[in-house]
Amino acid sequence: MARVVVDVMPKPEILDPQGQAALGAAGRLGFTGIKEIRQGKHFEIEVDDTVDDATLEKIAEGFLANPVIEQWTITRVDA
């Protein structure tokens, strides 16, 4: 059994309205020095040892992310 973490973020060239809203709220709450906030998704998946990296890539690309506007990283974490 293994734990896999998939982090999905908007591509750098894609406008991130949720991140912009969070940045505006941070300023209104008095937080200074924050230049940019980008909001993404974080998935933790428990898989058995038969799930290979190619399958994880297919899961991320075809199910967890929109490859047109998002990029992702896949990390196997020690259980």
ABEGO torsion letter per residue (X at the ends): XBBBBBBBBBBAABBBAAAAAAAAAAAAAGBBGBABBBBBBBBBBBBBAABBAAAAAAAAAAAABBAAABBBBBBBBBX
